[in-house]
Amino acid sequence: MSVARQTSPARNADASISADPRPPVEPGIRRREIAMFLLLAVFIWPVLSVAVVGGYGFIVWMSQLILGPPGPPPV
């Protein structure tokens, strides 16, 4: 005769906790996260990168106006 295997209450509680470790998500949070990602990826990062490159170019241009063009001095 075989003995039926019994599971302890602690084991059942652990199984229910580890079944889905993620906390419950409020409705609409995923949509807001996707919208924020698209805003960052499509609008803010391209504008920011153009501003940084443009700012660097402006600094180089102004420094060449004040200090002269790069290269050896005229002979």
All heavy atoms as TSV, in Angstrom:
chain	resi	resn	atom	element	x	y	z
A	1	MET	N	N	0.828	-1.158	0.000
A	1	MET	CA	C	0.000	0.000	0.000
A	1	MET	C	C	0.883	1.235	0.000
A	1	MET	O	O	1.889	1.289	0.672
A	1	MET	CB	C	-0.897	0.036	1.214
A	1	MET	CG	C	-1.802	-1.120	1.335
A	1	MET	SD	S	-3.167	-0.587	2.302
A	1	MET	CE	C	-4.388	-1.502	1.533
A	2	SER	N	N	0.436	2.192	-0.750
A	2	SER	CA	C	1.221	3.428	-0.816
A	2	SER	C	C	0.611	4.464	0.111
A	2	SER	O	O	-0.591	4.498	0.336
A	2	SER	CB	C	1.248	3.963	-2.243
A	2	SER	OG	O	-0.050	4.324	-2.605
A	3	VAL	N	N	1.480	5.279	0.602
A	3	VAL	CA	C	1.036	6.336	1.503
A	3	VAL	C	C	0.823	7.600	0.681
A	3	VAL	O	O	1.674	7.972	-0.119
A	3	VAL	CB	C	2.092	6.581	2.606
A	3	VAL	CG1	C	1.668	7.719	3.509
A	3	VAL	CG2	C	2.320	5.310	3.389
A	4	ALA	N	N	-0.297	8.232	0.847
A	4	ALA	CA	C	-0.588	9.465	0.094
A	4	ALA	C	C	0.341	10.571	0.570
A	4	ALA	O	O	0.580	10.714	1.767
A	4	ALA	CB	C	-2.043	9.870	0.288
A	5	ARG	N	N	0.872	11.297	-0.381
A	5	ARG	CA	C	1.772	12.406	-0.047
A	5	ARG	C	C	0.975	13.608	0.385
A	5	ARG	O	O	0.062	14.037	-0.307
A	5	ARG	CB	C	2.594	12.775	-1.272
A	5	ARG	CG	C	4.049	12.607	-1.048
A	5	ARG	CD	C	4.778	12.848	-2.296
A	5	ARG	NE	N	5.395	14.169	-2.252
A	5	ARG	CZ	C	6.345	14.566	-3.037
A	5	ARG	NH1	N	6.772	13.775	-3.975
A	5	ARG	NH2	N	6.869	15.734	-2.926
A	6	GLN	N	N	1.339	14.145	1.504
A	6	GLN	CA	C	0.642	15.316	2.005
A	6	GLN	C	C	1.554	16.525	1.840
A	6	GLN	O	O	2.752	16.447	2.055
A	6	GLN	CB	C	0.285	15.139	3.478
A	6	GLN	CG	C	-0.708	14.038	3.725
A	6	GLN	CD	C	-1.007	13.895	5.201
A	6	GLN	OE1	O	-0.389	14.547	6.026
A	6	GLN	NE2	N	-1.973	13.051	5.529
A	7	THR	N	N	0.949	17.615	1.458
A	7	THR	CA	C	1.715	18.851	1.346
A	7	THR	C	C	1.444	19.697	2.568
A	7	THR	O	O	0.326	19.754	3.076
A	7	THR	CB	C	1.327	19.643	0.082
A	7	THR	OG1	O	-0.049	19.918	0.140
A	7	THR	CG2	C	1.654	18.859	-1.168
A	8	SER	N	N	2.475	20.327	3.037
A	8	SER	CA	C	2.319	21.155	4.230
A	8	SER	C	C	1.663	22.479	3.854
A	8	SER	O	O	1.745	22.927	2.715
A	8	SER	CB	C	3.675	21.399	4.880
A	8	SER	OG	O	4.452	22.192	4.017
A	9	PRO	N	N	0.993	23.155	4.791
A	9	PRO	CA	C	0.386	24.457	4.500
A	9	PRO	C	C	1.426	25.493	4.089
A	9	PRO	O	O	1.167	26.359	3.276
A	9	PRO	CB	C	-0.294	24.848	5.809
A	9	PRO	CG	C	-0.402	23.613	6.619
A	9	PRO	CD	C	0.660	22.680	6.129
A	10	ALA	N	N	2.626	25.391	4.647
A	10	ALA	CA	C	3.677	26.353	4.292
A	10	ALA	C	C	4.065	26.192	2.829
A	10	ALA	O	O	4.323	27.165	2.126
A	10	ALA	CB	C	4.894	26.154	5.189
A	11	ARG	N	N	4.118	24.959	2.356
A	11	ARG	CA	C	4.476	24.727	0.955
A	11	ARG	C	C	3.413	25.297	0.021
A	11	ARG	O	O	3.715	25.876	-1.005
A	11	ARG	CB	C	4.664	23.241	0.713
A	11	ARG	CG	C	4.961	22.929	-0.729
A	11	ARG	CD	C	5.212	21.482	-0.922
A	11	ARG	NE	N	6.632	21.353	-1.208
A	11	ARG	CZ	C	7.259	20.223	-1.353
A	11	ARG	NH1	N	6.624	19.092	-1.179
A	11	ARG	NH2	N	8.528	20.190	-1.631
A	12	ASN	N	N	2.134	25.154	0.391
A	12	ASN	CA	C	1.068	25.719	-0.430
A	12	ASN	C	C	1.136	27.239	-0.464
A	12	ASN	O	O	0.892	27.858	-1.484
A	12	ASN	CB	C	-0.306	25.276	0.078
A	12	ASN	CG	C	-0.559	23.811	-0.216
A	12	ASN	OD1	O	0.075	23.249	-1.108
A	12	ASN	ND2	N	-1.445	23.199	0.539
A	13	ALA	N	N	1.455	27.858	0.658
A	13	ALA	CA	C	1.556	29.315	0.716
A	13	ALA	C	C	2.718	29.792	-0.148
A	13	ALA	O	O	2.613	30.794	-0.851
A	13	ALA	CB	C	1.734	29.782	2.155
A	14	ASP	N	N	3.839	29.082	-0.096
A	14	ASP	CA	C	4.984	29.464	-0.933
A	14	ASP	C	C	4.638	29.346	-2.407
A	14	ASP	O	O	5.046	30.171	-3.216
A	14	ASP	CB	C	6.202	28.594	-0.608
A	14	ASP	CG	C	6.780	28.907	0.765
A	14	ASP	OD1	O	6.499	30.011	1.270
A	14	ASP	OD2	O	7.495	28.048	1.314
A	15	ALA	N	N	3.913	28.327	-2.776
A	15	ALA	CA	C	3.554	28.136	-4.178
A	15	ALA	C	C	2.648	29.255	-4.662
A	15	ALA	O	O	2.780	29.723	-5.788
A	15	ALA	CB	C	2.866	26.784	-4.358
A	16	SER	N	N	1.726	29.711	-3.809
A	16	SER	CA	C	0.840	30.784	-4.251
A	16	SER	C	C	1.581	32.109	-4.358
A	16	SER	O	O	1.257	32.943	-5.185
A	16	SER	CB	C	-0.350	30.912	-3.304
A	16	SER	OG	O	0.109	31.342	-2.031
A	17	ILE	N	N	2.591	32.323	-3.525
A	17	ILE	CA	C	3.351	33.571	-3.587
A	17	ILE	C	C	4.254	33.590	-4.802
A	17	ILE	O	O	4.335	34.574	-5.516
A	17	ILE	CB	C	4.181	33.762	-2.290
A	17	ILE	CG1	C	3.243	34.034	-1.121
A	17	ILE	CG2	C	5.182	34.891	-2.447
A	17	ILE	CD1	C	3.930	34.045	0.219
A	18	SER	N	N	4.920	32.478	-5.075
A	18	SER	CA	C	5.884	32.456	-6.174
A	18	SER	C	C	5.224	32.251	-7.538
A	18	SER	O	O	5.892	32.298	-8.539
A	18	SER	CB	C	6.925	31.370	-5.932
A	18	SER	OG	O	6.287	30.104	-5.960
A	19	ALA	N	N	3.920	32.014	-7.574
A	19	ALA	CA	C	3.260	31.792	-8.851
A	19	ALA	C	C	3.310	33.043	-9.718
A	19	ALA	O	O	3.551	32.964	-10.909
A	19	ALA	CB	C	1.813	31.363	-8.627
A	20	ASP	N	N	3.098	34.212	-9.135
A	20	ASP	CA	C	3.162	35.464	-9.889
A	20	ASP	C	C	3.840	36.514	-9.006
A	20	ASP	O	O	3.179	37.179	-8.214
A	20	ASP	CB	C	1.763	35.921	-10.295
A	20	ASP	CG	C	1.803	37.066	-11.294
A	20	ASP	OD1	O	2.897	37.354	-11.829
A	20	ASP	OD2	O	0.753	37.671	-11.530
A	21	PRO	N	N	5.162	36.673	-9.143
A	21	PRO	CA	C	5.878	37.589	-8.247
A	21	PRO	C	C	5.637	39.065	-8.548
A	21	PRO	O	O	5.995	39.914	-7.760
A	21	PRO	CB	C	7.340	37.220	-8.479
A	21	PRO	CG	C	7.379	36.678	-9.853
A	21	PRO	CD	C	6.052	35.996	-10.045
A	22	ARG	N	N	5.032	39.369	-9.694
A	22	ARG	CA	C	4.802	40.770	-10.052
A	22	ARG	C	C	3.645	41.346	-9.259
A	22	ARG	O	O	2.643	40.676	-9.044
A	22	ARG	CB	C	4.490	40.881	-11.543
A	22	ARG	CG	C	5.650	40.430	-12.409
A	22	ARG	CD	C	5.247	40.426	-13.841
A	22	ARG	NE	N	4.223	39.376	-14.004
A	22	ARG	CZ	C	3.622	39.094	-15.136
A	22	ARG	NH1	N	3.899	39.770	-16.211
A	22	ARG	NH2	N	2.741	38.138	-15.208
A	23	PRO	N	N	3.770	42.603	-8.831
A	23	PRO	CA	C	2.641	43.226	-8.135
A	23	PRO	C	C	1.517	43.531	-9.118
A	23	PRO	O	O	1.753	43.641	-10.324
A	23	PRO	CB	C	3.237	44.519	-7.571
A	23	PRO	CG	C	4.388	44.818	-8.458
A	23	PRO	CD	C	4.914	43.484	-8.921
A	24	PRO	N	N	0.305	43.670	-8.634
A	24	PRO	CA	C	-0.800	43.996	-9.550
A	24	PRO	C	C	-0.582	45.376	-10.176
A	24	PRO	O	O	-0.086	46.299	-9.543
A	24	PRO	CB	C	-2.033	43.986	-8.649
A	24	PRO	CG	C	-1.508	44.094	-7.261
A	24	PRO	CD	C	-0.124	43.536	-7.259
A	25	VAL	N	N	-0.937	45.500	-11.445
A	25	VAL	CA	C	-0.730	46.739	-12.193
A	25	VAL	C	C	-2.067	47.434	-12.375
A	25	VAL	O	O	-3.061	46.816	-12.742
A	25	VAL	CB	C	-0.106	46.429	-13.569
A	25	VAL	CG1	C	0.079	47.696	-14.365
A	25	VAL	CG2	C	1.218	45.711	-13.392
A	26	GLU	N	N	-2.069	48.740	-12.110
A	26	GLU	CA	C	-3.296	49.505	-12.299
A	26	GLU	C	C	-3.598	49.632	-13.783
A	26	GLU	O	O	-2.691	49.694	-14.594
A	26	GLU	CB	C	-3.132	50.898	-11.706
A	26	GLU	CG	C	-2.945	50.911	-10.211
A	26	GLU	CD	C	-2.724	52.320	-9.696
A	26	GLU	OE1	O	-3.142	53.280	-10.383
A	26	GLU	OE2	O	-2.135	52.456	-8.626
A	27	PRO	N	N	-4.864	49.700	-14.150
A	27	PRO	CA	C	-5.197	49.866	-15.564
A	27	PRO	C	C	-4.711	51.219	-16.067
A	27	PRO	O	O	-4.800	52.225	-15.393
A	27	PRO	CB	C	-6.725	49.793	-15.597
A	27	PRO	CG	C	-7.176	49.466	-14.228
A	27	PRO	CD	C	-6.022	49.552	-13.307
A	28	GLY	N	N	-4.157	51.247	-17.252
A	28	GLY	CA	C	-3.712	52.492	-17.857
A	28	GLY	C	C	-2.247	52.801	-17.629
A	28	GLY	O	O	-1.698	53.665	-18.304
A	29	ILE	N	N	-1.593	52.125	-16.683
A	29	ILE	CA	C	-0.177	52.420	-16.436
A	29	ILE	C	C	0.661	51.976	-17.621
A	29	ILE	O	O	1.571	52.689	-18.050
A	29	ILE	CB	C	0.301	51.740	-15.126
A	29	ILE	CG1	C	-0.274	52.500	-13.943
A	29	ILE	CG2	C	1.809	51.703	-15.057
A	29	ILE	CD1	C	0.188	52.013	-12.609
A	30	ARG	N	N	0.373	50.814	-18.182
A	30	ARG	CA	C	1.141	50.323	-19.333
A	30	ARG	C	C	0.990	51.280	-20.521
A	30	ARG	O	O	1.962	51.578	-21.200
A	30	ARG	CB	C	0.684	48.923	-19.707
A	30	ARG	CG	C	1.505	48.331	-20.826
A	30	ARG	CD	C	1.220	46.848	-20.937
A	30	ARG	NE	N	1.871	46.245	-22.055
A	30	ARG	CZ	C	3.103	45.787	-22.044
A	30	ARG	NH1	N	3.818	45.867	-20.953
A	30	ARG	NH2	N	3.628	45.235	-23.119
A	31	ARG	N	N	-0.207	51.774	-20.750
A	31	ARG	CA	C	-0.436	52.709	-21.850
A	31	ARG	C	C	0.342	54.008	-21.634
A	31	ARG	O	O	0.937	54.550	-22.555
A	31	ARG	CB	C	-1.919	53.005	-21.977
A	31	ARG	CG	C	-2.224	54.003	-23.081
A	31	ARG	CD	C	-3.684	54.116	-23.301
A	31	ARG	NE	N	-4.105	52.880	-23.950
A	31	ARG	CZ	C	-5.322	52.655	-24.384
A	31	ARG	NH1	N	-6.251	53.553	-24.235
A	31	ARG	NH2	N	-5.629	51.516	-24.961
A	32	ARG	N	N	0.364	54.507	-20.374
A	32	ARG	CA	C	1.130	55.732	-20.080
A	32	ARG	C	C	2.625	55.500	-20.233
A	32	ARG	O	O	3.347	56.377	-20.720
A	32	ARG	CB	C	0.825	56.220	-18.673
A	32	ARG	CG	C	-0.483	56.992	-18.607
A	32	ARG	CD	C	-0.699	57.524	-17.238
A	32	ARG	NE	N	-1.135	56.393	-16.414
A	32	ARG	CZ	C	-1.389	56.449	-15.123
A	32	ARG	NH1	N	-1.245	57.571	-14.478
A	32	ARG	NH2	N	-1.796	55.406	-14.451
A	33	GLU	N	N	3.119	54.318	-19.843
A	33	GLU	CA	C	4.540	54.012	-20.000
A	33	GLU	C	C	4.918	53.956	-21.480
A	33	GLU	O	O	5.970	54.457	-21.884
A	33	GLU	CB	C	4.881	52.692	-19.328
A	33	GLU	CG	C	4.936	52.778	-17.825
A	33	GLU	CD	C	5.285	51.446	-17.189
A	33	GLU	OE1	O	5.393	50.442	-17.916
A	33	GLU	OE2	O	5.462	51.424	-15.964
A	34	ILE	N	N	4.076	53.348	-22.303
A	34	ILE	CA	C	4.353	53.280	-23.743
A	34	ILE	C	C	4.315	54.674	-24.343
A	34	ILE	O	O	5.169	55.034	-25.162
A	34	ILE	CB	C	3.351	52.323	-24.436
A	34	ILE	CG1	C	3.635	50.886	-24.005
A	34	ILE	CG2	C	3.429	52.458	-25.951
A	34	ILE	CD1	C	2.599	49.886	-24.467
A	35	ALA	N	N	3.349	55.494	-23.939
A	35	ALA	CA	C	3.271	56.861	-24.458
A	35	ALA	C	C	4.498	57.668	-24.048
A	35	ALA	O	O	5.053	58.429	-24.848
A	35	ALA	CB	C	1.998	57.536	-23.959
A	36	MET	N	N	4.956	57.514	-22.818
A	36	MET	CA	C	6.145	58.231	-22.355
A	36	MET	C	C	7.381	57.760	-23.111
A	36	MET	O	O	8.240	58.568	-23.485
A	36	MET	CB	C	6.340	58.027	-20.857
A	36	MET	CG	C	7.456	58.856	-20.280
A	36	MET	SD	S	7.255	60.634	-20.483
A	36	MET	CE	C	5.792	60.911	-19.533
A	37	PHE	N	N	7.504	56.455	-23.351
A	37	PHE	CA	C	8.633	55.940	-24.115
A	37	PHE	C	C	8.631	56.512	-25.532
A	37	PHE	O	O	9.672	56.934	-26.039
A	37	PHE	CB	C	8.593	54.412	-24.175
A	37	PHE	CG	C	9.587	53.844	-25.138
A	37	PHE	CD1	C	10.934	53.809	-24.817
A	37	PHE	CD2	C	9.183	53.371	-26.380
A	37	PHE	CE1	C	11.862	53.298	-25.715
A	37	PHE	CE2	C	10.098	52.858	-27.273
A	37	PHE	CZ	C	11.436	52.824	-26.942
A	38	LEU	N	N	7.469	56.521	-26.167
A	38	LEU	CA	C	7.398	57.061	-27.525
A	38	LEU	C	C	7.712	58.554	-27.541
A	38	LEU	O	O	8.387	59.033	-28.460
A	38	LEU	CB	C	6.020	56.789	-28.128
A	38	LEU	CG	C	5.746	55.328	-28.461
A	38	LEU	CD1	C	4.304	55.157	-28.942
A	38	LEU	CD2	C	6.720	54.810	-29.490
A	39	LEU	N	N	7.252	59.292	-26.551
A	39	LEU	CA	C	7.573	60.706	-26.455
A	39	LEU	C	C	9.083	60.905	-26.339
A	39	LEU	O	O	9.662	61.745	-27.027
A	39	LEU	CB	C	6.862	61.331	-25.253
A	39	LEU	CG	C	7.176	62.800	-24.986
A	39	LEU	CD1	C	6.530	63.669	-26.062
A	39	LEU	CD2	C	6.700	63.202	-23.610
A	40	LEU	N	N	9.710	60.118	-25.480
A	40	LEU	CA	C	11.165	60.231	-25.320
A	40	LEU	C	C	11.897	59.800	-26.587
A	40	LEU	O	O	12.815	60.480	-27.051
A	40	LEU	CB	C	11.633	59.364	-24.148
A	40	LEU	CG	C	11.371	59.901	-22.760
A	40	LEU	CD1	C	11.644	58.827	-21.727
A	40	LEU	CD2	C	12.221	61.110	-22.491
A	41	ALA	N	N	11.523	58.658	-27.143
A	41	ALA	CA	C	12.257	58.082	-28.270
A	41	ALA	C	C	12.048	58.859	-29.561
A	41	ALA	O	O	12.966	58.967	-30.380
A	41	ALA	CB	C	11.841	56.620	-28.468
A	42	VAL	N	N	10.846	59.393	-29.772
A	42	VAL	CA	C	10.536	60.023	-31.054
A	42	VAL	C	C	10.752	61.533	-31.028
A	42	VAL	O	O	11.146	62.121	-32.020
A	42	VAL	CB	C	9.079	59.691	-31.456
A	42	VAL	CG1	C	8.650	60.432	-32.700
A	42	VAL	CG2	C	8.925	58.197	-31.663
A	43	PHE	N	N	10.543	62.172	-29.886
A	43	PHE	CA	C	10.598	63.631	-29.853
A	43	PHE	C	C	11.777	64.173	-29.041
A	43	PHE	O	O	12.610	64.911	-29.554
A	43	PHE	CB	C	9.280	64.189	-29.297
A	43	PHE	CG	C	9.241	65.689	-29.275
A	43	PHE	CD1	C	9.172	66.413	-30.444
A	43	PHE	CD2	C	9.304	66.371	-28.075
A	43	PHE	CE1	C	9.160	67.802	-30.416
A	43	PHE	CE2	C	9.293	67.747	-28.031
A	43	PHE	CZ	C	9.220	68.464	-29.212
A	44	ILE	N	N	11.865	63.817	-27.786
A	44	ILE	CA	C	12.813	64.473	-26.893
A	44	ILE	C	C	14.255	64.119	-27.228
A	44	ILE	O	O	15.107	65.015	-27.328
A	44	ILE	CB	C	12.475	64.157	-25.425
A	44	ILE	CG1	C	11.156	64.828	-25.079
A	44	ILE	CG2	C	13.576	64.639	-24.491
A	44	ILE	CD1	C	10.647	64.561	-23.696
A	45	TRP	N	N	14.591	62.838	-27.421
A	45	TRP	CA	C	15.989	62.473	-27.700
A	45	TRP	C	C	16.483	63.027	-29.027
A	45	TRP	O	O	17.615	63.537	-29.090
A	45	TRP	CB	C	16.191	60.970	-27.629
A	45	TRP	CG	C	16.214	60.485	-26.207
A	45	TRP	CD1	C	15.316	59.648	-25.629
A	45	TRP	CD2	C	17.132	60.838	-25.176
A	45	TRP	NE1	N	15.632	59.461	-24.306
A	45	TRP	CE2	C	16.754	60.179	-24.002
A	45	TRP	CE3	C	18.251	61.666	-25.134
A	45	TRP	CZ2	C	17.436	60.309	-22.806
A	45	TRP	CZ3	C	18.937	61.789	-23.938
A	45	TRP	CH2	C	18.541	61.126	-22.806
A	46	PRO	N	N	15.723	62.978	-30.122
A	46	PRO	CA	C	16.219	63.612	-31.359
A	46	PRO	C	C	16.418	65.117	-31.215
A	46	PRO	O	O	17.426	65.661	-31.681
A	46	PRO	CB	C	15.140	63.288	-32.392
A	46	PRO	CG	C	14.497	62.052	-31.894
A	46	PRO	CD	C	14.523	62.167	-30.401
A	47	VAL	N	N	15.482	65.795	-30.563
A	47	VAL	CA	C	15.626	67.242	-30.377
A	47	VAL	C	C	16.837	67.545	-29.504
A	47	VAL	O	O	17.627	68.448	-29.794
A	47	VAL	CB	C	14.333	67.839	-29.777
A	47	VAL	CG1	C	14.533	69.267	-29.322
A	47	VAL	CG2	C	13.198	67.757	-30.784
A	48	LEU	N	N	17.024	66.774	-28.457
A	48	LEU	CA	C	18.167	66.966	-27.571
A	48	LEU	C	C	19.485	66.701	-28.284
A	48	LEU	O	O	20.453	67.456	-28.110
A	48	LEU	CB	C	18.029	66.061	-26.346
A	48	LEU	CG	C	19.036	66.270	-25.229
A	48	LEU	CD1	C	18.902	67.677	-24.661
A	48	LEU	CD2	C	18.833	65.246	-24.142
A	49	SER	N	N	19.549	65.674	-29.116
A	49	SER	CA	C	20.793	65.384	-29.831
A	49	SER	C	C	21.106	66.476	-30.856
A	49	SER	O	O	22.268	66.873	-31.003
A	49	SER	CB	C	20.727	64.018	-30.506
A	49	SER	OG	O	19.721	63.998	-31.489
A	50	VAL	N	N	20.107	66.990	-31.550
A	50	VAL	CA	C	20.337	68.094	-32.489
A	50	VAL	C	C	20.794	69.337	-31.726
A	50	VAL	O	O	21.699	70.055	-32.178
A	50	VAL	CB	C	19.060	68.371	-33.320
A	50	VAL	CG1	C	19.160	69.677	-34.077
A	50	VAL	CG2	C	18.808	67.219	-34.281
A	51	ALA	N	N	20.230	69.590	-30.571
A	51	ALA	CA	C	20.625	70.752	-29.770
A	51	ALA	C	C	22.067	70.621	-29.291
A	51	ALA	O	O	22.829	71.605	-29.302
A	51	ALA	CB	C	19.683	70.915	-28.582
A	52	VAL	N	N	22.478	69.434	-28.872
A	52	VAL	CA	C	23.855	69.232	-28.403
A	52	VAL	C	C	24.837	69.415	-29.547
A	52	VAL	O	O	25.848	70.113	-29.413
A	52	VAL	CB	C	24.005	67.838	-27.746
A	52	VAL	CG1	C	25.466	67.480	-27.542
A	52	VAL	CG2	C	23.261	67.800	-26.426
A	53	VAL	N	N	24.578	68.807	-30.692
A	53	VAL	CA	C	25.479	68.940	-31.841
A	53	VAL	C	C	25.495	70.384	-32.329
A	53	VAL	O	O	26.563	70.936	-32.650
A	53	VAL	CB	C	25.069	67.967	-32.970
A	53	VAL	CG1	C	25.858	68.227	-34.240
A	53	VAL	CG2	C	25.260	66.531	-32.512
A	54	GLY	N	N	24.346	71.024	-32.383
A	54	GLY	CA	C	24.280	72.424	-32.794
A	54	GLY	C	C	25.001	73.341	-31.815
A	54	GLY	O	O	25.684	74.284	-32.218
A	55	GLY	N	N	24.860	73.072	-30.533
A	55	GLY	CA	C	25.565	73.855	-29.523
A	55	GLY	C	C	27.071	73.706	-29.637
A	55	GLY	O	O	27.821	74.682	-29.515
A	56	TYR	N	N	27.536	72.495	-29.884
A	56	TYR	CA	C	28.970	72.274	-30.066
A	56	TYR	C	C	29.472	73.016	-31.306
A	56	TYR	O	O	30.513	73.659	-31.277
A	56	TYR	CB	C	29.272	70.782	-30.183
A	56	TYR	CG	C	30.728	70.501	-30.454
A	56	TYR	CD1	C	31.672	70.652	-29.457
A	56	TYR	CD2	C	31.152	70.088	-31.716
A	56	TYR	CE1	C	33.011	70.401	-29.696
A	56	TYR	CE2	C	32.487	69.844	-31.966
A	56	TYR	CZ	C	33.412	69.998	-30.951
A	56	TYR	OH	O	34.731	69.761	-31.202
A	57	GLY	N	N	28.720	72.945	-32.385
A	57	GLY	CA	C	29.100	73.672	-33.604
A	57	GLY	C	C	29.132	75.177	-33.368
A	57	GLY	O	O	30.015	75.869	-33.872
A	58	PHE	N	N	28.192	75.697	-32.611
A	58	PHE	CA	C	28.167	77.127	-32.306
A	58	PHE	C	C	29.392	77.520	-31.483
A	58	PHE	O	O	30.011	78.560	-31.740
A	58	PHE	CB	C	26.878	77.479	-31.553
A	58	PHE	CG	C	26.749	78.924	-31.234
A	58	PHE	CD1	C	26.384	79.836	-32.211
A	58	PHE	CD2	C	27.001	79.396	-29.950
A	58	PHE	CE1	C	26.265	81.185	-31.930
A	58	PHE	CE2	C	26.885	80.737	-29.654
A	58	PHE	CZ	C	26.519	81.635	-30.649
A	59	ILE	N	N	29.764	76.694	-30.509
A	59	ILE	CA	C	30.948	76.978	-29.696
A	59	ILE	C	C	32.202	76.980	-30.561
A	59	ILE	O	O	33.071	77.859	-30.435
A	59	ILE	CB	C	31.057	75.970	-28.533
A	59	ILE	CG1	C	29.956	76.231	-27.514
A	59	ILE	CG2	C	32.423	76.025	-27.868
A	59	ILE	CD1	C	29.826	75.164	-26.452
A	60	VAL	N	N	32.345	76.018	-31.445
A	60	VAL	CA	C	33.511	75.969	-32.334
A	60	VAL	C	C	33.523	77.201	-33.247
A	60	VAL	O	O	34.562	77.830	-33.451
A	60	VAL	CB	C	33.512	74.660	-33.163
A	60	VAL	CG1	C	34.537	74.703	-34.282
A	60	VAL	CG2	C	33.747	73.463	-32.257
A	61	TRP	N	N	32.379	77.568	-33.790
A	61	TRP	CA	C	32.292	78.722	-34.681
A	61	TRP	C	C	32.693	80.013	-33.958
A	61	TRP	O	O	33.479	80.808	-34.459
A	61	TRP	CB	C	30.861	78.809	-35.221
A	61	TRP	CG	C	30.589	79.961	-36.123
A	61	TRP	CD1	C	31.371	80.430	-37.134
A	61	TRP	CD2	C	29.431	80.803	-36.091
A	61	TRP	NE1	N	30.763	81.492	-37.746
A	61	TRP	CE2	C	29.574	81.743	-37.128
A	61	TRP	CE3	C	28.287	80.832	-35.303
A	61	TRP	CZ2	C	28.622	82.721	-37.378
A	61	TRP	CZ3	C	27.335	81.789	-35.580
A	61	TRP	CH2	C	27.509	82.731	-36.589
A	62	MET	N	N	32.148	80.206	-32.740
A	62	MET	CA	C	32.473	81.414	-31.979
A	62	MET	C	C	33.949	81.437	-31.571
A	62	MET	O	O	34.591	82.489	-31.589
A	62	MET	CB	C	31.597	81.518	-30.730
A	62	MET	CG	C	30.194	81.961	-31.024
A	62	MET	SD	S	30.179	83.646	-31.635
A	62	MET	CE	C	29.314	83.430	-33.157
A	63	SER	N	N	34.491	80.283	-31.201
A	63	SER	CA	C	35.911	80.263	-30.820
A	63	SER	C	C	36.800	80.571	-32.020
A	63	SER	O	O	37.840	81.227	-31.880
A	63	SER	CB	C	36.289	78.912	-30.210
A	63	SER	OG	O	36.252	77.888	-31.186
A	64	GLN	N	N	36.405	80.146	-33.222
A	64	GLN	CA	C	37.198	80.464	-34.409
A	64	GLN	C	C	37.062	81.938	-34.782
A	64	GLN	O	O	37.996	82.524	-35.322
A	64	GLN	CB	C	36.784	79.575	-35.580
A	64	GLN	CG	C	37.253	78.147	-35.408
A	64	GLN	CD	C	36.868	77.258	-36.567
A	64	GLN	OE1	O	36.189	77.685	-37.498
A	64	GLN	NE2	N	37.270	76.006	-36.504
A	65	LEU	N	N	35.932	82.556	-34.503
A	65	LEU	CA	C	35.793	83.991	-34.745
A	65	LEU	C	C	36.711	84.793	-33.822
A	65	LEU	O	O	37.287	85.797	-34.226
A	65	LEU	CB	C	34.342	84.434	-34.535
A	65	LEU	CG	C	33.381	84.163	-35.679
A	65	LEU	CD1	C	31.964	84.569	-35.267
A	65	LEU	CD2	C	33.778	84.909	-36.922
A	66	ILE	N	N	36.836	84.338	-32.579
A	66	ILE	CA	C	37.642	85.062	-31.601
A	66	ILE	C	C	39.125	84.726	-31.731
A	66	ILE	O	O	39.979	85.607	-31.744
A	66	ILE	CB	C	37.134	84.762	-30.172
A	66	ILE	CG1	C	35.715	85.309	-30.016
A	66	ILE	CG2	C	38.060	85.339	-29.113
A	66	ILE	CD1	C	35.003	84.840	-28.776
A	67	LEU	N	N	39.462	83.440	-31.856
A	67	LEU	CA	C	40.855	82.997	-31.829
A	67	LEU	C	C	41.462	82.814	-33.224
A	67	LEU	O	O	42.666	82.599	-33.327
A	67	LEU	CB	C	40.967	81.668	-31.059
A	67	LEU	CG	C	40.446	81.711	-29.626
A	67	LEU	CD1	C	40.431	80.301	-29.030
A	67	LEU	CD2	C	41.282	82.652	-28.769
A	68	GLY	N	N	40.679	82.854	-34.230
A	68	GLY	CA	C	41.172	82.614	-35.593
A	68	GLY	C	C	41.005	81.150	-35.969
A	68	GLY	O	O	40.760	80.297	-35.135
A	69	PRO	N	N	41.190	80.878	-37.263
A	69	PRO	CA	C	41.015	79.481	-37.716
A	69	PRO	C	C	42.146	78.597	-37.191
A	69	PRO	O	O	43.225	79.062	-36.886
A	69	PRO	CB	C	41.058	79.595	-39.235
A	69	PRO	CG	C	41.796	80.851	-39.504
A	69	PRO	CD	C	41.520	81.771	-38.361
A	70	PRO	N	N	41.876	77.276	-37.117
A	70	PRO	CA	C	42.912	76.375	-36.646
A	70	PRO	C	C	44.006	76.194	-37.707
A	70	PRO	O	O	43.790	76.436	-38.891
A	70	PRO	CB	C	42.160	75.067	-36.417
A	70	PRO	CG	C	40.972	75.138	-37.299
A	70	PRO	CD	C	40.620	76.592	-37.388
A	71	GLY	N	N	45.164	75.805	-37.277
A	71	GLY	CA	C	46.275	75.564	-38.190
A	71	GLY	C	C	47.500	76.365	-37.789
A	71	GLY	O	O	47.451	77.143	-36.834
A	72	PRO	N	N	48.574	76.182	-38.521
A	72	PRO	CA	C	49.786	76.922	-38.183
A	72	PRO	C	C	49.620	78.407	-38.485
A	72	PRO	O	O	48.838	78.786	-39.356
A	72	PRO	CB	C	50.847	76.291	-39.079
A	72	PRO	CG	C	50.095	75.695	-40.207
A	72	PRO	CD	C	48.752	75.303	-39.659
A	73	PRO	N	N	50.362	79.267	-37.773
A	73	PRO	CA	C	50.242	80.704	-38.051
A	73	PRO	C	C	50.826	81.018	-39.425
A	73	PRO	O	O	51.678	80.299	-39.946
A	73	PRO	CB	C	51.071	81.337	-36.937
A	73	PRO	CG	C	51.930	80.255	-36.404
A	73	PRO	CD	C	51.242	78.959	-36.689
A	74	PRO	N	N	50.355	82.107	-40.055
A	74	PRO	CA	C	50.883	82.451	-41.381
A	74	PRO	C	C	52.363	82.826	-41.286
A	74	PRO	O	O	52.823	83.417	-40.317
A	74	PRO	CB	C	50.042	83.645	-41.817
A	74	PRO	CG	C	49.400	84.149	-40.566
A	74	PRO	CD	C	49.344	83.026	-39.601
A	75	VAL	N	N	53.124	82.499	-42.309
A	75	VAL	CA	C	54.569	82.767	-42.313
A	75	VAL	C	C	54.863	84.122	-42.864
A	75	VAL	O	O	54.326	84.750	-43.657
A	75	VAL	CB	C	55.303	81.674	-43.118
A	75	VAL	CG1	C	56.806	81.944	-43.122
A	75	VAL	CG2	C	55.002	80.336	-42.553
